[in-house]
Amino acid sequence: MKLQILGTGCAKCDALKQATEKAVQMLGVPYELEKVTDLRQIMSFGVMTTPALVVNGKVKVSGKVPSVEEIKVLLV
């Protein structure tokens, strides 16, 4: 599973990264996590508000930090 955290490095971006890692570890699935900070790359996903979570190339959430439980649902 390829996961990408889109954001410029703000506190919310870090919170999303930590929550996502926790959710994936709880699910026990193999994953690759990439942090995307380049604004052009972020905009190429059509994301206007960060942070955003991209799973296998699809934007699952943007503009907020969901709970670990919410992230688990997005990943399944």
mmCIF file of the N, C-alpha and C atoms, coordinates in Angstrom:
data_MODEL
# 
_entry.id   MODEL 
# 
loop_
_atom_site.group_PDB 
_atom_site.id 
_atom_site.type_symbol 
_atom_site.label_atom_id 
_atom_site.label_alt_id 
_atom_site.label_comp_id 
_atom_site.label_asym_id 
_atom_site.label_entity_id 
_atom_site.label_seq_id 
_atom_site.pdbx_PDB_ins_code 
_atom_site.Cartn_x 
_atom_site.Cartn_y 
_atom_site.Cartn_z 
_atom_site.occupancy 
_atom_site.B_iso_or_equiv 
_atom_site.pdbx_formal_charge 
_atom_site.auth_seq_id 
_atom_site.auth_comp_id 
_atom_site.auth_asym_id 
_atom_site.auth_atom_id 
_atom_site.pdbx_PDB_model_num 
ATOM 1   N N  . MET A 1 1  ? 0.853   -1.167 0.000  1.00 0.00 ? 1  MET A N  1 
ATOM 2   C CA . MET A 1 1  ? 0.000   0.000  0.000  1.00 0.00 ? 1  MET A CA 1 
ATOM 3   C C  . MET A 1 1  ? 0.901   1.232  0.000  1.00 0.00 ? 1  MET A C  1 
ATOM 4   N N  . LYS A 1 2  ? 0.645   2.135  -0.942 1.00 0.00 ? 2  LYS A N  1 
ATOM 5   C CA . LYS A 1 2  ? 1.429   3.361  -1.006 1.00 0.00 ? 2  LYS A CA 1 
ATOM 6   C C  . LYS A 1 2  ? 0.625   4.494  -0.384 1.00 0.00 ? 2  LYS A C  1 
ATOM 7   N N  . LEU A 1 3  ? 1.188   5.106  0.643  1.00 0.00 ? 3  LEU A N  1 
ATOM 8   C CA . LEU A 1 3  ? 0.546   6.215  1.344  1.00 0.00 ? 3  LEU A CA 1 
ATOM 9   C C  . LEU A 1 3  ? 1.369   7.469  1.139  1.00 0.00 ? 3  LEU A C  1 
ATOM 10  N N  . GLN A 1 4  ? 0.685   8.572  0.914  1.00 0.00 ? 4  GLN A N  1 
ATOM 11  C CA . GLN A 1 4  ? 1.352   9.857  0.778  1.00 0.00 ? 4  GLN A CA 1 
ATOM 12  C C  . GLN A 1 4  ? 0.655   10.873 1.675  1.00 0.00 ? 4  GLN A C  1 
ATOM 13  N N  . ILE A 1 5  ? 1.461   11.616 2.410  1.00 0.00 ? 5  ILE A N  1 
ATOM 14  C CA . ILE A 1 5  ? 0.961   12.719 3.227  1.00 0.00 ? 5  ILE A CA 1 
ATOM 15  C C  . ILE A 1 5  ? 1.321   13.986 2.480  1.00 0.00 ? 5  ILE A C  1 
ATOM 16  N N  . LEU A 1 6  ? 0.317   14.751 2.099  1.00 0.00 ? 6  LEU A N  1 
ATOM 17  C CA . LEU A 1 6  ? 0.547   15.994 1.372  1.00 0.00 ? 6  LEU A CA 1 
ATOM 18  C C  . LEU A 1 6  ? 0.471   17.160 2.341  1.00 0.00 ? 6  LEU A C  1 
ATOM 19  N N  . GLY A 1 7  ? 1.516   17.973 2.359  1.00 0.00 ? 7  GLY A N  1 
ATOM 20  C CA . GLY A 1 7  ? 1.530   19.139 3.229  1.00 0.00 ? 7  GLY A CA 1 
ATOM 21  C C  . GLY A 1 7  ? 2.904   19.765 3.283  1.00 0.00 ? 7  GLY A C  1 
ATOM 22  N N  . THR A 1 8  ? 2.944   20.978 3.774  1.00 0.00 ? 8  THR A N  1 
ATOM 23  C CA . THR A 1 8  ? 4.192   21.736 3.768  1.00 0.00 ? 8  THR A CA 1 
ATOM 24  C C  . THR A 1 8  ? 5.015   21.556 5.033  1.00 0.00 ? 8  THR A C  1 
ATOM 25  N N  . GLY A 1 9  ? 4.582   20.692 5.920  1.00 0.00 ? 9  GLY A N  1 
ATOM 26  C CA . GLY A 1 9  ? 5.365   20.432 7.126  1.00 0.00 ? 9  GLY A CA 1 
ATOM 27  C C  . GLY A 1 9  ? 4.805   21.075 8.382  1.00 0.00 ? 9  GLY A C  1 
ATOM 28  N N  . CYS A 1 10 ? 3.547   21.439 8.359  1.00 0.00 ? 10 CYS A N  1 
ATOM 29  C CA . CYS A 1 10 ? 2.917   22.064 9.527  1.00 0.00 ? 10 CYS A CA 1 
ATOM 30  C C  . CYS A 1 10 ? 2.623   21.013 10.601 1.00 0.00 ? 10 CYS A C  1 
ATOM 31  N N  . ALA A 1 11 ? 2.178   21.461 11.744 1.00 0.00 ? 11 ALA A N  1 
ATOM 32  C CA . ALA A 1 11 ? 1.864   20.559 12.858 1.00 0.00 ? 11 ALA A CA 1 
ATOM 33  C C  . ALA A 1 11 ? 0.755   19.577 12.485 1.00 0.00 ? 11 ALA A C  1 
ATOM 34  N N  . LYS A 1 12 ? -0.240  20.034 11.728 1.00 0.00 ? 12 LYS A N  1 
ATOM 35  C CA . LYS A 1 12 ? -1.328  19.145 11.316 1.00 0.00 ? 12 LYS A CA 1 
ATOM 36  C C  . LYS A 1 12 ? -0.818  18.064 10.366 1.00 0.00 ? 12 LYS A C  1 
ATOM 37  N N  . CYS A 1 13 ? 0.134   18.419 9.525  1.00 0.00 ? 13 CYS A N  1 
ATOM 38  C CA . CYS A 1 13 ? 0.724   17.440 8.599  1.00 0.00 ? 13 CYS A CA 1 
ATOM 39  C C  . CYS A 1 13 ? 1.444   16.349 9.395  1.00 0.00 ? 13 CYS A C  1 
ATOM 40  N N  . ASP A 1 14 ? 2.183   16.751 10.398 1.00 0.00 ? 14 ASP A N  1 
ATOM 41  C CA . ASP A 1 14 ? 2.885   15.795 11.250 1.00 0.00 ? 14 ASP A CA 1 
ATOM 42  C C  . ASP A 1 14 ? 1.899   14.919 12.013 1.00 0.00 ? 14 ASP A C  1 
ATOM 43  N N  . ALA A 1 15 ? 0.803   15.523 12.482 1.00 0.00 ? 15 ALA A N  1 
ATOM 44  C CA . ALA A 1 15 ? -0.218  14.768 13.209 1.00 0.00 ? 15 ALA A CA 1 
ATOM 45  C C  . ALA A 1 15 ? -0.865  13.730 12.296 1.00 0.00 ? 15 ALA A C  1 
ATOM 46  N N  . LEU A 1 16 ? -1.124  14.095 11.035 1.00 0.00 ? 16 LEU A N  1 
ATOM 47  C CA . LEU A 1 16 ? -1.709  13.162 10.078 1.00 0.00 ? 16 LEU A CA 1 
ATOM 48  C C  . LEU A 1 16 ? -0.739  12.015 9.796  1.00 0.00 ? 16 LEU A C  1 
ATOM 49  N N  . LYS A 1 17 ? 0.527   12.328 9.668  1.00 0.00 ? 17 LYS A N  1 
ATOM 50  C CA . LYS A 1 17 ? 1.546   11.299 9.425  1.00 0.00 ? 17 LYS A CA 1 
ATOM 51  C C  . LYS A 1 17 ? 1.580   10.302 10.583 1.00 0.00 ? 17 LYS A C  1 
ATOM 52  N N  . GLN A 1 18 ? 1.601   10.807 11.803 1.00 0.00 ? 18 GLN A N  1 
ATOM 53  C CA . GLN A 1 18 ? 1.655   9.930  12.975 1.00 0.00 ? 18 GLN A CA 1 
ATOM 54  C C  . GLN A 1 18 ? 0.395   9.076  13.088 1.00 0.00 ? 18 GLN A C  1 
ATOM 55  N N  . ALA A 1 19 ? -0.762  9.669  12.883 1.00 0.00 ? 19 ALA A N  1 
ATOM 56  C CA . ALA A 1 19 ? -2.024  8.933  12.978 1.00 0.00 ? 19 ALA A CA 1 
ATOM 57  C C  . ALA A 1 19 ? -2.113  7.868  11.883 1.00 0.00 ? 19 ALA A C  1 
ATOM 58  N N  . THR A 1 20 ? -1.645  8.205  10.691 1.00 0.00 ? 20 THR A N  1 
ATOM 59  C CA . THR A 1 20 ? -1.673  7.255  9.579  1.00 0.00 ? 20 THR A CA 1 
ATOM 60  C C  . THR A 1 20 ? -0.758  6.067  9.857  1.00 0.00 ? 20 THR A C  1 
ATOM 61  N N  . GLU A 1 21 ? 0.446   6.353  10.344 1.00 0.00 ? 21 GLU A N  1 
ATOM 62  C CA . GLU A 1 21 ? 1.370   5.268  10.664 1.00 0.00 ? 21 GLU A CA 1 
ATOM 63  C C  . GLU A 1 21 ? 0.791   4.349  11.741 1.00 0.00 ? 21 GLU A C  1 
ATOM 64  N N  . LYS A 1 22 ? 0.159   4.933  12.727 1.00 0.00 ? 22 LYS A N  1 
ATOM 65  C CA . LYS A 1 22 ? -0.439  4.136  13.805 1.00 0.00 ? 22 LYS A CA 1 
ATOM 66  C C  . LYS A 1 22 ? -1.566  3.258  13.255 1.00 0.00 ? 22 LYS A C  1 
ATOM 67  N N  . ALA A 1 23 ? -2.410  3.832  12.399 1.00 0.00 ? 23 ALA A N  1 
ATOM 68  C CA . ALA A 1 23 ? -3.532  3.087  11.818 1.00 0.00 ? 23 ALA A CA 1 
ATOM 69  C C  . ALA A 1 23 ? -3.031  1.914  10.977 1.00 0.00 ? 23 ALA A C  1 
ATOM 70  N N  . VAL A 1 24 ? -2.022  2.148  10.162 1.00 0.00 ? 24 VAL A N  1 
ATOM 71  C CA . VAL A 1 24 ? -1.503  1.093  9.290  1.00 0.00 ? 24 VAL A CA 1 
ATOM 72  C C  . VAL A 1 24 ? -0.853  -0.010 10.115 1.00 0.00 ? 24 VAL A C  1 
ATOM 73  N N  . GLN A 1 25 ? -0.135  0.368  11.146 1.00 0.00 ? 25 GLN A N  1 
ATOM 74  C CA . GLN A 1 25 ? 0.497   -0.628 12.000 1.00 0.00 ? 25 GLN A CA 1 
ATOM 75  C C  . GLN A 1 25 ? -0.550  -1.465 12.729 1.00 0.00 ? 25 GLN A C  1 
ATOM 76  N N  . MET A 1 26 ? -1.653  -0.840 13.129 1.00 0.00 ? 26 MET A N  1 
ATOM 77  C CA . MET A 1 26 ? -2.733  -1.575 13.788 1.00 0.00 ? 26 MET A CA 1 
ATOM 78  C C  . MET A 1 26 ? -3.381  -2.571 12.826 1.00 0.00 ? 26 MET A C  1 
ATOM 79  N N  . LEU A 1 27 ? -3.466  -2.203 11.545 1.00 0.00 ? 27 LEU A N  1 
ATOM 80  C CA . LEU A 1 27 ? -4.045  -3.096 10.545 1.00 0.00 ? 27 LEU A CA 1 
ATOM 81  C C  . LEU A 1 27 ? -3.070  -4.207 10.155 1.00 0.00 ? 27 LEU A C  1 
ATOM 82  N N  . GLY A 1 28 ? -1.782  -3.962 10.362 1.00 0.00 ? 28 GLY A N  1 
ATOM 83  C CA . GLY A 1 28 ? -0.773  -4.975 10.071 1.00 0.00 ? 28 GLY A CA 1 
ATOM 84  C C  . GLY A 1 28 ? -0.539  -5.221 8.596  1.00 0.00 ? 28 GLY A C  1 
ATOM 85  N N  . VAL A 1 29 ? -0.727  -4.199 7.782  1.00 0.00 ? 29 VAL A N  1 
ATOM 86  C CA . VAL A 1 29 ? -0.496  -4.351 6.342  1.00 0.00 ? 29 VAL A CA 1 
ATOM 87  C C  . VAL A 1 29 ? 0.831   -3.677 5.953  1.00 0.00 ? 29 VAL A C  1 
ATOM 88  N N  . PRO A 1 30 ? 1.504   -4.231 4.951  1.00 0.00 ? 30 PRO A N  1 
ATOM 89  C CA . PRO A 1 30 ? 2.745   -3.603 4.501  1.00 0.00 ? 30 PRO A CA 1 
ATOM 90  C C  . PRO A 1 30 ? 2.428   -2.272 3.812  1.00 0.00 ? 30 PRO A C  1 
ATOM 91  N N  . TYR A 1 31 ? 3.297   -1.296 4.008  1.00 0.00 ? 31 TYR A N  1 
ATOM 92  C CA . TYR A 1 31 ? 3.041   0.013  3.418  1.00 0.00 ? 31 TYR A CA 1 
ATOM 93  C C  . TYR A 1 31 ? 4.341   0.756  3.140  1.00 0.00 ? 31 TYR A C  1 
ATOM 94  N N  . GLU A 1 32 ? 4.217   1.739  2.274  1.00 0.00 ? 32 GLU A N  1 
ATOM 95  C CA . GLU A 1 32 ? 5.303   2.665  1.966  1.00 0.00 ? 32 GLU A CA 1 
ATOM 96  C C  . GLU A 1 32 ? 4.724   4.051  2.206  1.00 0.00 ? 32 GLU A C  1 
ATOM 97  N N  . LEU A 1 33 ? 5.411   4.853  3.010  1.00 0.00 ? 33 LEU A N  1 
ATOM 98  C CA . LEU A 1 33 ? 4.906   6.185  3.349  1.00 0.00 ? 33 LEU A CA 1 
ATOM 99  C C  . LEU A 1 33 ? 5.834   7.244  2.788  1.00 0.00 ? 33 LEU A C  1 
ATOM 100 N N  . GLU A 1 34 ? 5.252   8.190  2.069  1.00 0.00 ? 34 GLU A N  1 
ATOM 101 C CA . GLU A 1 34 ? 6.012   9.288  1.475  1.00 0.00 ? 34 GLU A CA 1 
ATOM 102 C C  . GLU A 1 34 ? 5.387   10.606 1.923  1.00 0.00 ? 34 GLU A C  1 
ATOM 103 N N  . LYS A 1 35 ? 6.226   11.548 2.280  1.00 0.00 ? 35 LYS A N  1 
ATOM 104 C CA . LYS A 1 35 ? 5.755   12.876 2.637  1.00 0.00 ? 35 LYS A CA 1 
ATOM 105 C C  . LYS A 1 35 ? 6.001   13.793 1.443  1.00 0.00 ? 35 LYS A C  1 
ATOM 106 N N  . VAL A 1 36 ? 4.952   14.411 0.934  1.00 0.00 ? 36 VAL A N  1 
ATOM 107 C CA . VAL A 1 36 ? 5.040   15.279 -0.237 1.00 0.00 ? 36 VAL A CA 1 
ATOM 108 C C  . VAL A 1 36 ? 4.897   16.721 0.218  1.00 0.00 ? 36 VAL A C  1 
ATOM 109 N N  . THR A 1 37 ? 5.946   17.511 0.020  1.00 0.00 ? 37 THR A N  1 
ATOM 110 C CA . THR A 1 37 ? 5.930   18.906 0.466  1.00 0.00 ? 37 THR A CA 1 
ATOM 111 C C  . THR A 1 37 ? 5.964   19.904 -0.692 1.00 0.00 ? 37 THR A C  1 
ATOM 112 N N  . ASP A 1 38 ? 6.224   19.432 -1.902 1.00 0.00 ? 38 ASP A N  1 
ATOM 113 C CA . ASP A 1 38 ? 6.297   20.316 -3.066 1.00 0.00 ? 38 ASP A CA 1 
ATOM 114 C C  . ASP A 1 38 ? 4.889   20.771 -3.461 1.00 0.00 ? 38 ASP A C  1 
ATOM 115 N N  . LEU A 1 39 ? 4.686   22.085 -3.493 1.00 0.00 ? 39 LEU A N  1 
ATOM 116 C CA . LEU A 1 39 ? 3.352   22.630 -3.762 1.00 0.00 ? 39 LEU A CA 1 
ATOM 117 C C  . LEU A 1 39 ? 2.804   22.223 -5.126 1.00 0.00 ? 39 LEU A C  1 
ATOM 118 N N  . ARG A 1 40 ? 3.652   22.159 -6.133 1.00 0.00 ? 40 ARG A N  1 
ATOM 119 C CA . ARG A 1 40 ? 3.179   21.754 -7.462 1.00 0.00 ? 40 ARG A CA 1 
ATOM 120 C C  . ARG A 1 40 ? 2.705   20.304 -7.451 1.00 0.00 ? 40 ARG A C  1 
ATOM 121 N N  . GLN A 1 41 ? 3.445   19.469 -6.756 1.00 0.00 ? 41 GLN A N  1 
ATOM 122 C CA . GLN A 1 41 ? 3.060   18.060 -6.660 1.00 0.00 ? 41 GLN A CA 1 
ATOM 123 C C  . GLN A 1 41 ? 1.751   17.914 -5.881 1.00 0.00 ? 41 GLN A C  1 
ATOM 124 N N  . ILE A 1 42 ? 1.604   18.693 -4.802 1.00 0.00 ? 42 ILE A N  1 
ATOM 125 C CA . ILE A 1 42 ? 0.366   18.670 -4.019 1.00 0.00 ? 42 ILE A CA 1 
ATOM 126 C C  . ILE A 1 42 ? -0.812  19.101 -4.884 1.00 0.00 ? 42 ILE A C  1 
ATOM 127 N N  . MET A 1 43 ? -0.628  20.176 -5.635 1.00 0.00 ? 43 MET A N  1 
ATOM 128 C CA . MET A 1 43 ? -1.703  20.685 -6.487 1.00 0.00 ? 43 MET A CA 1 
ATOM 129 C C  . MET A 1 43 ? -2.043  19.717 -7.617 1.00 0.00 ? 43 MET A C  1 
ATOM 130 N N  . SER A 1 44 ? -1.085  18.884 -8.035 1.00 0.00 ? 44 SER A N  1 
ATOM 131 C CA . SER A 1 44 ? -1.353  17.919 -9.103 1.00 0.00 ? 44 SER A CA 1 
ATOM 132 C C  . SER A 1 44 ? -2.391  16.876 -8.676 1.00 0.00 ? 44 SER A C  1 
ATOM 133 N N  . PHE A 1 45 ? -2.577  16.712 -7.368 1.00 0.00 ? 45 PHE A N  1 
ATOM 134 C CA . PHE A 1 45 ? -3.605  15.809 -6.854 1.00 0.00 ? 45 PHE A CA 1 
ATOM 135 C C  . PHE A 1 45 ? -4.964  16.504 -6.767 1.00 0.00 ? 45 PHE A C  1 
ATOM 136 N N  . GLY A 1 46 ? -5.012  17.810 -7.045 1.00 0.00 ? 46 GLY A N  1 
ATOM 137 C CA . GLY A 1 46 ? -6.250  18.566 -6.944 1.00 0.00 ? 46 GLY A CA 1 
ATOM 138 C C  . GLY A 1 46 ? -6.556  18.999 -5.519 1.00 0.00 ? 46 GLY A C  1 
ATOM 139 N N  . VAL A 1 47 ? -5.552  18.921 -4.644 1.00 0.00 ? 47 VAL A N  1 
ATOM 140 C CA . VAL A 1 47 ? -5.729  19.274 -3.238 1.00 0.00 ? 47 VAL A CA 1 
ATOM 141 C C  . VAL A 1 47 ? -5.481  20.769 -3.056 1.00 0.00 ? 47 VAL A C  1 
ATOM 142 N N  . MET A 1 48 ? -6.445  21.445 -2.435 1.00 0.00 ? 48 MET A N  1 
ATOM 143 C CA . MET A 1 48 ? -6.300  22.879 -2.185 1.00 0.00 ? 48 MET A CA 1 
ATOM 144 C C  . MET A 1 48 ? -6.054  23.172 -0.710 1.00 0.00 ? 48 MET A C  1 
ATOM 145 N N  . THR A 1 49 ? -6.418  22.248 0.169  1.00 0.00 ? 49 THR A N  1 
ATOM 146 C CA . THR A 1 49 ? -6.173  22.446 1.598  1.00 0.00 ? 49 THR A CA 1 
ATOM 147 C C  . THR A 1 49 ? -5.435  21.232 2.143  1.00 0.00 ? 49 THR A C  1 
ATOM 148 N N  . THR A 1 50 ? -4.413  21.516 2.908  1.00 0.00 ? 50 THR A N  1 
ATOM 149 C CA . THR A 1 50 ? -3.622  20.444 3.502  1.00 0.00 ? 50 THR A CA 1 
ATOM 150 C C  . THR A 1 50 ? -3.884  20.417 5.000  1.00 0.00 ? 50 THR A C  1 
ATOM 151 N N  . PRO A 1 51 ? -3.581  19.346 5.651  1.00 0.00 ? 51 PRO A N  1 
ATOM 152 C CA . PRO A 1 51 ? -2.926  18.153 5.135  1.00 0.00 ? 51 PRO A CA 1 
ATOM 153 C C  . PRO A 1 51 ? -3.903  17.278 4.359  1.00 0.00 ? 51 PRO A C  1 
ATOM 154 N N  . ALA A 1 52 ? -3.336  16.369 3.570  1.00 0.00 ? 52 ALA A N  1 
ATOM 155 C CA . ALA A 1 52 ? -4.152  15.430 2.812  1.00 0.00 ? 52 ALA A CA 1 
ATOM 156 C C  . ALA A 1 52 ? -3.506  14.053 2.869  1.00 0.00 ? 52 ALA A C  1 
ATOM 157 N N  . LEU A 1 53 ? -4.346  13.037 2.789  1.00 0.00 ? 53 LEU A N  1 
ATOM 158 C CA . LEU A 1 53 ? -3.885  11.652 2.778  1.00 0.00 ? 53 LEU A CA 1 
ATOM 159 C C  . LEU A 1 53 ? -4.253  11.040 1.436  1.00 0.00 ? 53 LEU A C  1 
ATOM 160 N N  . VAL A 1 54 ? -3.234  10.496 0.761  1.00 0.00 ? 54 VAL A N  1 
ATOM 161 C CA . VAL A 1 54 ? -3.434  9.836  -0.526 1.00 0.00 ? 54 VAL A CA 1 
ATOM 162 C C  . VAL A 1 54 ? -3.098  8.359  -0.339 1.00 0.00 ? 54 VAL A C  1 
ATOM 163 N N  . VAL A 1 55 ? -4.018  7.493  -0.760 1.00 0.00 ? 55 VAL A N  1 
ATOM 164 C CA . VAL A 1 55 ? -3.829  6.047  -0.648 1.00 0.00 ? 55 VAL A CA 1 
ATOM 165 C C  . VAL A 1 55 ? -3.839  5.464  -2.063 1.00 0.00 ? 55 VAL A C  1 
ATOM 166 N N  . ASN A 1 56 ? -2.707  4.867  -2.443 1.00 0.00 ? 56 ASN A N  1 
ATOM 167 C CA . ASN A 1 56 ? -2.575  4.267  -3.778 1.00 0.00 ? 56 ASN A CA 1 
ATOM 168 C C  . ASN A 1 56 ? -3.012  5.229  -4.884 1.00 0.00 ? 56 ASN A C  1 
ATOM 169 N N  . GLY A 1 57 ? -2.593  6.495  -4.762 1.00 0.00 ? 57 GLY A N  1 
ATOM 170 C CA . GLY A 1 57 ? -2.861  7.491  -5.795 1.00 0.00 ? 57 GLY A CA 1 
ATOM 171 C C  . GLY A 1 57 ? -4.196  8.197  -5.707 1.00 0.00 ? 57 GLY A C  1 
ATOM 172 N N  . LYS A 1 58 ? -5.040  7.833  -4.730 1.00 0.00 ? 58 LYS A N  1 
ATOM 173 C CA . LYS A 1 58 ? -6.357  8.466  -4.593 1.00 0.00 ? 58 LYS A CA 1 
ATOM 174 C C  . LYS A 1 58 ? -6.420  9.274  -3.307 1.00 0.00 ? 58 LYS A C  1 
ATOM 175 N N  . VAL A 1 59 ? -6.867  10.532 -3.431 1.00 0.00 ? 59 VAL A N  1 
ATOM 176 C CA . VAL A 1 59 ? -7.009  11.394 -2.252 1.00 0.00 ? 59 VAL A CA 1 
ATOM 177 C C  . VAL A 1 59 ? -8.179  10.873 -1.417 1.00 0.00 ? 59 VAL A C  1 
ATOM 178 N N  . LYS A 1 60 ? -7.904  10.557 -0.168 1.00 0.00 ? 60 LYS A N  1 
ATOM 179 C CA . LYS A 1 60 ? -8.943  10.026 0.723  1.00 0.00 ? 60 LYS A CA 1 
ATOM 180 C C  . LYS A 1 60 ? -9.489  11.082 1.670  1.00 0.00 ? 60 LYS A C  1 
ATOM 181 N N  . VAL A 1 61 ? -8.644  12.039 2.052  1.00 0.00 ? 61 VAL A N  1 
ATOM 182 C CA . VAL A 1 61 ? -9.090  13.102 2.950  1.00 0.00 ? 61 VAL A CA 1 
ATOM 183 C C  . VAL A 1 61 ? -8.167  14.298 2.767  1.00 0.00 ? 61 VAL A C  1 
ATOM 184 N N  . SER A 1 62 ? -8.730  15.499 2.885  1.00 0.00 ? 62 SER A N  1 
ATOM 185 C CA . SER A 1 62 ? -7.896  16.706 2.837  1.00 0.00 ? 62 SER A CA 1 
ATOM 186 C C  . SER A 1 62 ? -8.495  17.784 3.709  1.00 0.00 ? 62 SER A C  1 
ATOM 187 N N  . GLY A 1 63 ? -7.614  18.608 4.248  1.00 0.00 ? 63 GLY A N  1 
ATOM 188 C CA . GLY A 1 63 ? -8.048  19.742 5.054  1.00 0.00 ? 63 GLY A CA 1 
ATOM 189 C C  . GLY A 1 63 ? -8.324  19.451 6.510  1.00 0.00 ? 63 GLY A C  1 
ATOM 190 N N  . LYS A 1 64 ? -8.091  18.202 6.941  1.00 0.00 ? 64 LYS A N  1 
ATOM 191 C CA . LYS A 1 64 ? -8.320  17.872 8.352  1.00 0.00 ? 64 LYS A CA 1 
ATOM 192 C C  . LYS A 1 64 ? -7.469  16.670 8.743  1.00 0.00 ? 64 LYS A C  1 
ATOM 193 N N  . VAL A 1 65 ? -7.398  16.449 10.032 1.00 0.00 ? 65 VAL A N  1 
ATOM 194 C CA . VAL A 1 65 ? -6.677  15.289 10.555 1.00 0.00 ? 65 VAL A CA 1 
ATOM 195 C C  . VAL A 1 65 ? -7.716  14.343 11.155 1.00 0.00 ? 65 VAL A C  1 
ATOM 196 N N  . PRO A 1 66 ? -8.031  13.255 10.435 1.00 0.00 ? 66 PRO A N  1 
ATOM 197 C CA . PRO A 1 66 ? -8.996  12.300 10.974 1.00 0.00 ? 66 PRO A CA 1 
ATOM 198 C C  . PRO A 1 66 ? -8.394  11.496 12.114 1.00 0.00 ? 66 PRO A C  1 
ATOM 199 N N  . SER A 1 67 ? -9.251  10.858 12.886 1.00 0.00 ? 67 SER A N  1 
ATOM 200 C CA . SER A 1 67 ? -8.783  10.008 13.987 1.00 0.00 ? 67 SER A CA 1 
ATOM 201 C C  . SER A 1 67 ? -8.144  8.747  13.419 1.00 0.00 ? 67 SER A C  1 
ATOM 202 N N  . VAL A 1 68 ? -7.426  8.036  14.258 1.00 0.00 ? 68 VAL A N  1 
ATOM 203 C CA . VAL A 1 68 ? -6.798  6.782  13.850 1.00 0.00 ? 68 VAL A CA 1 
ATOM 204 C C  . VAL A 1 68 ? -7.874  5.808  13.366 1.00 0.00 ? 68 VAL A C  1 
ATOM 205 N N  . GLU A 1 69 ? -8.991  5.754  14.061 1.00 0.00 ? 69 GLU A N  1 
ATOM 206 C CA . GLU A 1 69 ? -10.078 4.851  13.664 1.00 0.00 ? 69 GLU A CA 1 
ATOM 207 C C  . GLU A 1 69 ? -10.653 5.236  12.295 1.00 0.00 ? 69 GLU A C  1 
ATOM 208 N N  . GLU A 1 70 ? -10.812 6.536  12.042 1.00 0.00 ? 70 GLU A N  1 
ATOM 209 C CA . GLU A 1 70 ? -11.308 6.986  10.741 1.00 0.00 ? 70 GLU A CA 1 
ATOM 210 C C  . GLU A 1 70 ? -10.325 6.625  9.628  1.00 0.00 ? 70 GLU A C  1 
ATOM 211 N N  . ILE A 1 71 ? -9.039  6.760  9.914  1.00 0.00 ? 71 ILE A N  1 
ATOM 212 C CA . ILE A 1 71 ? -8.012  6.428  8.926  1.00 0.00 ? 71 ILE A CA 1 
ATOM 213 C C  . ILE A 1 71 ? -8.053  4.936  8.609  1.00 0.00 ? 71 ILE A C  1 
ATOM 214 N N  . LYS A 1 72 ? -8.229  4.105  9.625  1.00 0.00 ? 72 LYS A N  1 
ATOM 215 C CA . LYS A 1 72 ? -8.305  2.660  9.417  1.00 0.00 ? 72 LYS A CA 1 
ATOM 216 C C  . LYS A 1 72 ? -9.430  2.322  8.420  1.00 0.00 ? 72 LYS A C  1 
ATOM 217 N N  . VAL A 1 73 ? -10.547 2.992  8.547  1.00 0.00 ? 73 VAL A N  1 
ATOM 218 C CA . VAL A 1 73 ? -11.681 2.758  7.625  1.00 0.00 ? 73 VAL A CA 1 
ATOM 219 C C  . VAL A 1 73 ? -11.309 3.180  6.207  1.00 0.00 ? 73 VAL A C  1 
ATOM 220 N N  . LEU A 1 74 ? -10.583 4.282  6.078  1.00 0.00 ? 74 LEU A N  1 
ATOM 221 C CA . LEU A 1 74 ? -10.170 4.761  4.750  1.00 0.00 ? 74 LEU A CA 1 
ATOM 222 C C  . LEU A 1 74 ? -9.185  3.822  4.075  1.00 0.00 ? 74 LEU A C  1 
ATOM 223 N N  . LEU A 1 75 ? -8.429  3.094  4.854  1.00 0.00 ? 75 LEU A N  1 
ATOM 224 C CA . LEU A 1 75 ? -7.382  2.233  4.310  1.00 0.00 ? 75 LEU A CA 1 
ATOM 225 C C  . LEU A 1 75 ? -7.887  0.863  3.886  1.00 0.00 ? 75 LEU A C  1 
ATOM 226 N N  . VAL A 1 76 ? -9.047  0.475  4.367  1.00 0.00 ? 76 VAL A N  1 
ATOM 227 C CA . VAL A 1 76 ? -9.550  -0.876 4.067  1.00 0.00 ? 76 VAL A CA 1 
ATOM 228 C C  . VAL A 1 76 ? -10.280 -0.895 2.746  1.00 0.00 ? 76 VAL A C  1 
# 
